[in-house]
Amino acid sequence: MAVKKAWVISVAMASAMMFAQGARAAGDLGTDAIKNHDWATAEQQLKAGLQQDPGNLSRQLNLAWVYAQTGRKDEAAALYRDILKRDQDRVATLSGHDGTPMAMLAQRGLALLSSK
């Protein structure tokens, strides 16, 4: 059980860093707040960025992560599913700066939600 919990935590941290790094590449201010676990500031900045660019997948992934970290699993899952739906339309095949497909990051996020 401890090994599984450690694995979940390490995957969660890796996913968070990928989300944050993807947003940094997009010039998103919310990443510093995410790194500092300042969820309220991160949410505010990410939502402001999404008002200007609603299709920004990095910001959506980061906002989903913020929702997950603040106990709003339903809202997080809805964002992850939206990204996956776009992948069906071949929009979310875009990758983060490290080459990881956005859809894969969304799938990881959904998996983390169901493992908590």
N, C-alpha and C positions, 0 to 999 in steps of 0.2 A: 504494500500500500504506500509506504514512504517513497519507494522508487517511482511509482506512478505519479505521486504528487510532485516529486522533484522534476520529473520529466515534463509534466504539465506546466510547472512554473518556468522551466527553461524555455519551452516552446512559446509560452506567453511572452516572455521577455524578448525573445528573438523576433516574434511577430510584432511586438510593440516597436522595437527598434527599426524593423523594416518599414512599418507604417510611418514612423517619425522621419526616417531618412527619405522615404519617398516624398513626403510633404516638404522636407527641407529642399529637395531638388526643385520643387515647384515654387520655392520662395515663400512657404507658408510660415507665418509667425507662431502658429499653434504648437509647433514641435518643441520649442523651449519649455512651454507650459506642460506639455506631456512628459518631457524628461524630468521635470520638477514635480510631477504628480499634482500639478495645479489644475485640476479637472475643470473648475469653473472658468478660469481664464482660457484654457484650451478650447472649451466648448464655445465660448463667446467669439474667439478669434476664428475658429473653423466655420462657424455659422456665418460670420461676416464675410469670410472669403467665399463661401458657397453662394451667398447672395450675389456676389459679383461674377462668379463662375460656377453655376450650378452643376455643370458636368465634370468638375474636377474630381477624379476618382481617388487621388491621394488624400484630399481633404475628406472625402466621404469615408474612406477607410479609417482615417484618424478619428473622425467623429464617432464612427461605430465603436472604435476602441475605447473612446472616452465614455460612451454610453455603457459599454460592458464593465468598465472599471467603476462606474457609479451605480451599478446594480440595475440598469435599465436594459435588461436582456432583450426584451421585445423590440425596442427601438434599434438596438444594435443589429439584431437579426434582420430586421426590415431593411436596413441599409446594406448589409452583406448580400441579402437576396436580390436587392435591386442591382447591385454590381454584377451578380451572377446572371441575372436576366439580360443585362446588357451584353454579357459575353455571348449569349445565344444569338444576339444580333450582331456579333463581331465588333462591338465597340470596346469592350473591356479587355480585348486581347493586348492592350497596351501594357507595357511593363514598367515597373519601378526602376530606379536608377541602377539597381543590382541585377536587372534582367528577370526578376521574378514576375510572372504574369499577375496582373491585378486580380483576376478571377481566382487564382490560387491563394492569394492573400485573403480574399473574402472567404474562401472555403475553410482556410485555417481558422479564421475568426469565428465562423459558425461552429466549427468543431470544438473550439475552446469554450464557447458558450454552453454547448451541450455537456461538456465534461465537468463543469463547475457545479 
